[in-house]
C-alpha cells in the first residue's frame, strides 16, 4: 500500500468536503431528525458510493484520455455548475 497516496487523497478529500454542502446537509439532517448515528451511517455510505463511482470512472477514463483533458473537463464542469448555482438553476 502506498501510504503517501492514501494520506494525500484523504487530506484533499477531507479539506474539500469541510464546509461543503454535503457536510451542511448532514448537519441539518442530524439536527432535524435527532438520530445522529443513522445520519452518520447513511452519509458515510452515500459518500462511499459516490467516491466509488468517481474512482471507477476516473480509472477507466485514465486508460483512454490524457490526464490534462480530464482536468480540463472537470474544471469546465465546476465552472458550469458554479454559474448554474449563481443563476439559481442548480
N, C-alpha and C positions, 0 to 999 in steps of 0.2 A: 504494500500500500504506500502510495506517495503522500506522506503527511503534509507536505507543502501544498499540494493541490487541494487536499481536504480542508486544511485550515484557511487557505486563501478563499476558497469557494464559500466556506462557512462565513467568514468575515464579510465578504462582499454582499452575500445574500442577506445576512443579518442587518447590516447597515442600510441596505436598500429598502428593506421592509420596515425599518424603525420609523414610526410615524406615518407609514403608508396607509392607504385607505383600507387595506386588509387588516392591519392592526387595529385601526379605529372601528371597523365593523365588528371585530371580535370583542373589543372592549364594550361596545354598545350592546351586543348580544348578551354578554356576561352580566352586565348591569341590569338589562331588561328582564332576562329570564331567571336570574338568581340561581343559575345552575352552572357555575364556572367550570367544573370538570367536564361536563358534557360539551360545553362550548370549546374548551381546550382540545378535547379529543377530536371533535368534528373539524375544527380549524386545522389541526395538525394533519388529519387525513386529507383534507382538501388541498393544503399546501404541498403535501407529499405527492398527491395525484397530479397537480399542476406542474410540479418540478419534474416528475417522471415524464410527462408529455414533452416538456422543454428539453430534457436530456435526450430522449429518443429522437425527437425531430432534429435537434441540433447535431446529434451524432450522425444521423442519416444525411443531413444537408452537408455536413463537413466532408463527406466522401465524394460529393458531386459538385460542390461550389467552392470557390476560393473564400477564405475567411473574410477578406476585405469586402466582398459582395454581401455576405451575411451581415456584417457590421453595418453596412450602408442601408440595407433593407430594414434592419432593426431600428436604426436611427430615424429613418423616414417614418416608420410605423409609430415611434414615440412622438414625433412632431405632429403627425396626423391626429393621433389620439389627444394630444395636448390642445390642438386647435378645436377639435370637436368638443372637448370639455369646456373650453373657454366660450364656445358658442352655445353651450347648454344642450348639446345633442348626444352626449355620451354619459 
